[in-house]
Amino acid sequence: MLNEAVFIDASGWIALLNVDDWLHASAVELFREFEKFNRRLITSDWILAEAGNGLARPKTRAVFVSTVKSLFGSSICRIIPIERSFFIDALALRSRTR
């Protein structure tokens, strides 16, 4: 399990960056474990946009912006850009699954 990548959804970023979130302490602990075991983080630009909406209040906006800026230059986090063709493929897959 060491060095496996971890997918971080918007709720994970929100819990990590919002000290008032009820899952904040758990998120901080998990992210420390990810760092300890050199786990690579994977997210997407859409997920970060969604997290930004959840962290849009003045109290959390600055920490969100600085975190995302640091992720852009990070070797531990891969931000997948979501292109329209990728979205269309995902939508087609979703329409086939029950």
C-alpha positions as CSV (number, residue, x, y, z in Angstrom):
1,M,0.0,0.0,0.0
2,L,3.0,2.3,0.3
3,N,3.4,4.9,-2.4
4,E,0.0,4.2,-3.9
5,A,-1.9,7.3,-5.1
6,V,-4.8,8.7,-3.2
7,F,-7.7,10.4,-5.0
8,I,-8.9,13.5,-3.1
9,D,-12.4,14.7,-3.8
10,A,-13.8,18.1,-2.9
11,S,-15.1,17.0,0.5
12,G,-11.5,16.0,1.4
13,W,-10.1,19.4,0.5
14,I,-12.9,21.2,2.3
15,A,-12.4,19.1,5.5
16,L,-8.7,19.7,5.4
17,L,-8.8,23.4,4.8
18,N,-11.8,24.4,6.9
19,V,-11.0,24.3,10.6
20,D,-14.7,24.5,11.4
21,D,-15.5,21.4,9.3
22,W,-16.6,18.5,11.5
23,L,-14.2,16.2,9.7
24,H,-11.2,18.6,9.9
25,A,-9.2,16.7,12.6
26,S,-9.7,13.4,10.7
27,A,-8.6,15.0,7.4
28,V,-5.5,16.5,9.0
29,E,-4.6,13.1,10.4
30,L,-5.2,11.4,7.1
31,F,-3.1,13.9,5.2
32,R,-0.3,13.5,7.7
33,E,-0.4,9.7,7.0
34,F,-0.3,10.4,3.3
35,E,2.8,12.5,3.8
36,K,4.4,10.0,6.1
37,F,4.1,7.2,3.6
38,N,4.9,9.3,0.5
39,R,1.4,8.9,-1.0
40,R,0.9,10.8,-4.1
41,L,-2.4,12.9,-4.3
42,I,-4.6,13.0,-7.3
43,T,-7.4,15.4,-7.9
44,S,-8.8,17.4,-10.8
45,D,-9.3,21.0,-11.7
46,W,-13.1,20.5,-11.4
47,I,-12.7,19.1,-8.0
48,L,-10.6,22.0,-6.9
49,A,-13.2,24.4,-8.4
50,E,-15.9,22.6,-6.4
51,A,-13.8,22.8,-3.2
52,G,-13.3,26.5,-3.9
53,N,-17.1,27.0,-4.0
54,G,-17.3,25.3,-0.6
55,L,-14.5,27.4,0.8
56,A,-15.6,30.7,-0.7
57,R,-16.4,32.5,2.6
58,P,-13.8,35.1,3.5
59,K,-12.6,33.0,6.5
60,T,-11.5,30.1,4.2
61,R,-10.9,31.7,0.8
62,A,-7.3,32.8,1.4
63,V,-6.1,29.3,2.7
64,F,-7.8,27.7,-0.3
65,V,-6.1,30.0,-2.8
66,S,-2.7,29.6,-1.3
67,T,-3.1,25.8,-1.1
68,V,-4.1,25.5,-4.7
69,K,-1.3,27.7,-5.8
70,S,1.1,25.5,-3.9
71,L,-0.4,22.3,-5.5
72,F,0.3,23.7,-9.0
73,G,4.1,23.4,-8.3
74,S,3.9,20.3,-6.2
75,S,5.5,17.0,-7.1
76,I,3.2,15.1,-4.7
77,C,-0.1,16.2,-6.2
78,R,-1.3,15.6,-9.7
79,I,-4.1,17.8,-10.9
80,I,-5.9,16.2,-13.8
81,P,-7.3,18.8,-16.2
82,I,-10.8,17.8,-17.3
83,E,-11.3,18.3,-21.0
84,R,-14.7,18.2,-22.7
85,S,-13.9,14.9,-24.4
86,F,-13.1,13.3,-21.0
87,F,-16.3,14.6,-19.6
88,I,-18.3,13.3,-22.5
89,D,-16.7,9.9,-22.1
90,A,-17.5,9.9,-18.4
91,L,-21.1,10.9,-19.1
92,A,-21.4,8.0,-21.6
93,L,-20.0,5.6,-19.1
94,R,-22.4,6.9,-16.4
95,S,-25.4,6.4,-18.7
96,R,-24.5,2.7,-19.2
97,T,-24.1,1.9,-15.5
98,R,-27.0,1.4,-13.2
